[in-house]
């Protein structure tokens, strides 16, 4: 794998890690970060030679997710950054991998929410009271940094994407089977 392929393969995971940590530390996901996720998709899709119909379907998946998550935001269920990040992630997965992403996000998000809600029932150790983001996260009036769950779910699904497989030179299952049959 050459340097360009390596950069392309790791841009999405790096953006997901930044999103998760930014949300954990600030309880926000800035628009610039969501913009980078979106721009990185378009650049990567063009580099791999994804046609305009394919890009269109990925755009449609992002638009559907944005419509649903914006409704959740309007109802006060999630933050605006979470809604936009979910849509940006949907661009990378399209409809083909959208369901696994959403299922993983729901499971990870549920576990994360449960852990945070249970931990809020206990007093923080004195040494943690000096760490601003921990105090903020522990506050019952603060939401849940759902960007962590979105990023974790995205990282679980990303290796299955055509983008990852294209740039990581991952052989298909049929190629692996064919090589195994040849070695017999």
Steps between C-alpha positions, in 0.01 A plus 500: 500500500649835397496821702190644327300183565613499863391861546165434337437185706574679827332839440155374601613320818705804602200729451284260702749493788523880499119522499466261792763670713376849414147403601623337821708801601269782390154342448505653151583388149605805300370561149855512364553140610177384334604697193832318491322163524281604207782640287717196571222277370472688173876509451533131578204403281648688205845350560362147493305572183152475651261615231247776537211255547687338791580837652135594453383196696744581779370859501145366523596286802655805667190708425265238645709473815518879530120527468444239772772623736397864452153395616661338804691824560179705472339272759799552732608136488848560354731793442533680169860388461395138549234539229746648252774250583262206450410637156867549413576144601204376293668655195789258545275195537215565261187291531693172480662533842265751659299246700804334664636846586170609656465175694852524638445868585180413687666220696818693582296812572271309734791352692675838515182670622443234764858526627482880522158504665604240759829678570311825559331340799832489682710787627817575312828438680658825615787469253250493209337826613797689355447358150250722324376259234441225758300737721297612198440140389393407854245783518145365465401804292765417241406276210673186382798538264339283233776586254702233682243234411471624141877494457537155659224357280656661193836344580335159532336526157772686307714191415199358313471800267602492134712808572706321763530184293607697194775699670613234749536241224286256695427191290137403453367176647489347153867591442600339829296189419651483153854522642419227753366274227811558289725396786330160532 
